[in-house]
Amino acid sequence: MAVYPTVYSIYLSFTRYSGFQPPVWLGLSNYTRLLGDDLFWTSLYNTFFYAIIGVPIGIVVALLLALAMNRNVWEIPVYRAILYLPSILPIFALSLVAIVLINPQFGLVSYLLALVGVPQVNYLSDPISAKMVIIVLAQLGAGNAALIFLAGMRGVPATLYEAAQIDGAGPLRRFFSITLPLISPVLFFNLITGVSQALQVFTQAYIITSGGPNNGTLFYMLYLYNNAFRYGQLGYASALAVVLFIIGLLMALILQAVSRRFVSYDLVS
């Protein structure tokens, strides 16, 4: 069922098509246009910035949450439910809440910072800080990855920790020598998932900044959306989609190749 839409999208990428008139064959014109399109390169830069900064932060946050929950105390199930709750809330709702929280006039964040003498700042007026707001907002969904990490940690045999503790290994040594290697497949899964989500970031930028300021949050999917539904350039948008697919495929292959050195699926038999 997915073959026809994919093939048709590739076909449209070689045409000029508005959705109201028959496609007009252009050959490689849409792809050559990409090379000279400043907004294309801007959206690509913004997306890679998000991936390079946001994905590692998300992995670390999820790992820390999983470590905090990996304890046998009665209140842990309650904490798990609380941490997972933001993951099931609609991202557009969280984005609207974020707009209110960071408002420089009446936002809670500005109010709390003012209590300690920090002046009011409009975080959405600067391209870098606006990107960081969206990256921080994405961490509200870290509970999902944290639960996946937690499941991996629960699969590590307790006897390994006991033996390491007898040998004098501290918590950090046990984490880096036992936990991290044994959950490396889970880490790789969350990494692939995070990169995939980074390439598709859209809703937060669309609602909070609409791509501004100065195209500072014009992510790739937002630029693709604008071309398809605001500018009526479905052929060009299809070319953008094909390029995004190629980028995603290349990144997956690179990560898969790198993972062969760091990920082991048979450490525990």
Residue, then its C-alpha position, 0 to 999 in steps of 0.5 A: m500500500a505504501v509503494y504507490p504513494t512513494v513512487y508517485s511522490i518521486y514522480l512529482s519531484f520531477t514536475r511542477y505541480s500545484g495540486f489544481q492542474p496536471p503535473v508538468w515535467l521539469g526533469l531535474s529542475n527541482y533538484t538543481r533549484l535546491l542547491g541554490d535555495d538559501l532556505f533549503w540550506t537554512s532548514l537543513y542547518n536548523t534540523f541538524f543543529y536540533a539533531i546534534i544538540g537535542v538528541p544527545i541531551g534527550i538520551v542523557v535525560a532519559l538515561l538519568l530518569a531510568l537510573a532514578m526509577n531503577r529502584n525497588v521502592w513502592e513509590i516508583p510506579v507512581y513516578r513512572a506514571i508521572l514521567y510518562l504522562p507528558s509523552i502521551l499529551p498532544i505536542f501542540a498542547l505542550s507547545l501552547v503551554a510553553i508559549v505561556l510559560i516563557n512569555p517575558q511579561f507574565g510567564l512563570v519562567s520569567y517570574l521565577l527568574a526575576l525573583v533571583g534578579v535575572p532580567q526579563v528575556n524574550y527567548l523567542s527573539d533570538p534564533i539560537s535561544a528559540k531553537m533551544v526552547i524547542i529542544v528543551l520542550a522536546q525533553l518532556g517526552a523523555g519519559n518514553a525513552a526512559l521507560i525503554f531504558l528502564a526495561g533494558m536495565r531490568g534485564v541486566p542480571a543482578t549477579l553481575y552487579e553483586a560480583a562487581q560490588i564485591d570486587g570494589a567497583g563503585p556506582l560509576r564503574r558499575f554503570f560504565s562497565i556493566t549497565l551501559p554495555l549491556i543496554s547498548p542495543v536499547l541505547f542504539f534503538n533510542l538513538i535511531t528513534g531520536v534521530s528520526q524524530a529530529l529529522q521530522v520536528f515540525t509541530q513545536a516550531y509551527i506553533i511556537t515560532s512559525g519558523g522565526p525569528n529570522n528563519g532560526t527555527l525553520f526546520y526541514m519539515l516546516y519548510l517542506y510543509n510551507n512549500a506544499f500547503r502555503y506556496g502550492q509547490l507540491g512538486y518542489a515539496s516532493a523533491l524536498a521529501v525525497v531528499l529527506f528520505i535519502i538523508g534519513l537513509l544515509m544517517a541510518l546506514i552510518l549509525q548502523a555501521v558505527s553501532r557494530r563497534f559499540v553495540s553487542y547483542d550477545l553479551v548476556s546469553 
